[in-house]
Amino acid sequence: MDDRKEQGFTLIELMLALAIVGIVVALSTGFIVDLFNIVQPSAQRMNTKQIAEIRLTEISKYVRAASAIDQDDDKIILNGKTIVEHQDKTILINNSDGTLKRSFSNIKDFNIVKLDEVYEIIIEVCRDDECSKFETVSTKIVPRNTTP
């Protein structure tokens, strides 16, 4: 008999260990890929929401200064001229002389709703070109100069 102790692993033990490690890595990779697929749309949604809030803040300035608000056509009027209006997925902001000052594209919907003395401004901003996904933001504003 040989008194030497066997040292090391057999080939079968090594192959079994590698197979187990391979399975663990394969499962982990799938989990990590799924995690990134969740994070990207979430970041896109947050980015769209931030853009919508910035646009809503700018529109709010015009609501506060408006001389009239046409909630049927969702228009903001200053001194008889339409300053803010929604046309073809775009919000148009005009100068007091009627020329275009700036525009916001990818707007699915723009609504002005009167609640007592307060107006609620609601915009829906598209997250994609088809506008199948969108973010909705709203704010309530008390205009300073509107006539009933």
C-alpha positions in Angstrom: 0.0 0.0 0.0 1.0 3.5 -0.7 1.0 5.8 2.3 1.0 9.0 0.3 -2.1 11.1 0.6 -3.7 12.1 -2.7 -3.4 15.8 -3.3 -5.5 17.9 -5.7 -8.8 17.4 -7.5 -9.8 14.9 -10.0 -10.8 15.9 -13.5 -14.5 15.2 -12.7 -14.4 17.4 -9.6 -13.0 20.3 -11.6 -15.5 19.9 -14.4 -18.4 19.8 -11.9 -17.1 23.0 -10.2 -16.7 24.7 -13.6 -20.3 23.7 -14.6 -21.7 25.1 -11.3 -19.8 28.4 -11.8 -21.0 28.6 -15.4 -24.6 28.2 -14.3 -24.3 30.8 -11.6 -22.7 33.3 -14.1 -25.4 32.6 -16.7 -28.2 33.3 -14.3 -26.5 36.4 -12.9 -25.9 37.8 -16.4 -29.6 37.5 -17.3 -30.5 39.3 -14.0 -28.0 42.1 -14.7 -29.3 42.6 -18.3 -32.9 42.7 -17.1 -31.9 45.3 -14.5 -30.4 47.6 -17.2 -33.5 47.1 -19.3 -35.5 48.5 -16.4 -33.2 51.4 -15.5 -33.1 52.9 -19.1 -36.8 53.4 -19.6 -37.1 54.8 -16.0 -34.3 57.3 -16.8 -36.0 58.2 -20.1 -39.4 58.7 -18.2 -37.7 60.9 -15.6 -36.0 63.0 -18.3 -39.3 63.5 -20.2 -41.1 64.4 -17.0 -38.4 67.0 -16.1 -38.7 68.5 -19.6 -42.5 68.7 -19.2 -42.1 70.4 -15.9 -39.7 73.0 -17.4 -42.2 73.7 -20.2 -45.1 73.9 -17.8 -43.1 76.4 -15.7 -42.6 78.6 -18.7 -46.3 78.4 -19.8 -47.3 79.3 -16.2 -45.7 82.8 -16.6 -48.0 83.5 -19.5 -51.1 82.3 -17.6 -50.3 84.6 -14.7 -49.9 87.6 -17.1 -52.9 86.7 -19.3 -55.7 89.2 -19.9 -58.0 86.3 -20.9 -57.9 82.5 -21.0 -59.9 80.6 -23.6 -60.3 77.2 -21.9 -62.5 75.9 -24.8 -59.7 76.3 -27.3 -56.9 76.1 -24.7 -55.4 79.4 -25.6 -53.8 82.1 -23.4 -54.5 85.6 -24.6 -52.7 88.8 -23.7 -54.1 92.2 -24.9 -56.3 90.5 -27.5 -53.5 88.5 -29.0 -53.1 84.7 -28.6 -49.8 84.2 -26.8 -49.9 80.4 -26.1 -51.8 77.8 -28.1 -51.6 74.1 -29.0 -51.4 73.0 -32.7 -50.3 69.6 -34.2 -48.3 68.2 -31.2 -46.7 71.6 -30.7 -47.2 74.4 -28.1 -46.7 77.8 -29.8 -45.6 80.8 -27.7 -46.0 84.0 -29.6 -44.7 87.5 -29.1 -47.2 90.3 -28.4 -47.0 91.3 -32.1 -48.1 87.7 -33.1 -44.7 86.5 -34.3 -43.5 83.1 -33.1 -41.3 83.4 -30.0 -40.7 79.7 -29.4 -42.3 76.3 -29.7 -42.4 73.1 -27.7 -42.7 69.9 -29.8 -43.8 66.4 -28.9 -46.8 67.6 -26.9 -49.6 65.1 -27.0 -52.2 67.3 -25.3 -52.5 70.7 -23.7 -55.5 71.6 -21.6 -56.6 74.5 -19.5 -59.4 73.9 -16.9 -60.9 76.5 -14.7 -61.5 75.5 -11.1 -63.2 78.4 -9.3 -60.6 81.2 -9.4 -57.8 78.9 -10.2 -56.7 77.5 -13.6 -55.2 74.0 -13.9 -52.8 73.7 -16.8 -52.2 70.1 -18.0 -49.6 69.0 -20.6 -48.8 65.6 -21.9 -45.3 65.2 -23.3 -44.5 62.3 -25.6 -41.6 60.0 -24.7 -41.3 58.6 -28.2 -42.0 59.7 -31.8 -45.2 57.7 -32.0 -46.4 59.2 -28.7 -47.5 55.8 -27.5 -45.9 56.6 -24.1 -46.2 60.0 -22.5 -45.8 61.9 -19.2 -48.5 64.1 -17.8 -47.7 67.1 -15.6 -50.0 69.8 -14.3 -50.1 72.8 -12.1 -52.7 75.2 -10.7 -52.3 78.9 -11.2 -54.1 82.0 -10.2 -53.9 84.6 -13.1 -53.4 88.2 -12.1 -55.1 90.0 -14.9 -57.9 87.9 -16.3 -61.4 89.2 -16.7 -64.3 86.9 -15.9 
